[in-house]
Amino acid sequence: MSRKLTIALDAMGGDHGPDVIVPAALDCAARYPDLHLLLVGDEGRLRQALKGGSAALDGRVSIHHASQMVEMHELPSKALRGKKDSSMRVAIDLVKQGQADACVSAGNTGALMAIAKFVLKTIPGVDRPAIIAMMPSRTGHTHVLDLGANVDCTAEHLCQFAIMGYELVKAVEDREHPRVGLLNIGEEEIKGNEQVKQAAKLLTDTHINFVGFVEGNDIFAGNVDVVVTDGFTGNVALKAIEGFAKLLGNSLKDEFGRNLFSKLLGLLALPVLRAFRRRFDPRRYNGASLVGLRGIVVKSHGNADRVAIANAIRVAMLEVEKGVPDRIGERVAEVFAARKIA
């Protein structure tokens, strides 16, 4: 990390709250000497959770009190209007006020998106923020958006998502020309609905590396860096992938525990199984970014553990270091300018 930065953590969010978020913050502060973390939430609970861990960190993990918290199943509208002193709202406010460079929350996704959009606003030229996250692939990983923020999207929205995904991957992966694909039911030009076909036409004029239509299996094939779709399809795909991963893990466990012979085979295969588990550990991919905002907000999975929360913090750190919102804003402005000239 090349400069000092501050991350605001919604310390009350998620399934585990301070019990997991505070240890993760201490882990990151110990690892990154230029990092300052603001734990936002109930001061009493946070002081209790910090006991014995903060003294050695020179005050780089501090508390910012918030008297309310957003429940995991609370309506976004209720959280936005009725909980202005929630840990989630205050953490985002700190980004707006310039007291924090980014916000990380494991809380209610709908509330986080609603509050972040209301407080931070969208980048000029961006109609809607989108949720983007990494998924494992044969050659490393693929970034996919939108993963649930926008159920109904126009062709223009999909075009904007593609531009945002392209610039984010270009920045954080240091890739000169990331490959962008538009999710469809086939690679042929004649396939898909009118919304997807029109989005493909718009993308050919954006001067990003648009490779055309891709199918669901291409997310894992490693032949594309960014996959773009609407939030409905993206969220269904995400949940299906998570469900299959659990099925695969449980099935392997059942098969290797079926009898004495299979248990012996399991012991022999243990090094391979451990390497497989490390490679596809979902904690490595925790940290979905709300792109399109005039600030950096990263969403952690609600049931994330200490390791996963720390990874979400690192995602936020990298986006701050690379100036992702500014880069997205510049690219969107270029596209709009080119359209006006045309």
Helices and strands as residue ranges (DSSP letters): E 5-10, H 18-31, E 35-41, H 43-50, G 55-57, E 61-65, H 76-82, H 87-96, E 102-105, H 109-120, E 130-137, E 140-145, H 155-172, E 180-183, H 194-203, E 210-214, H 218-221, E 226-228, H 231-256, H 260-268, H 270-279, G 282-285, E 288-291, E 296-299, H 306-322, H 324-341
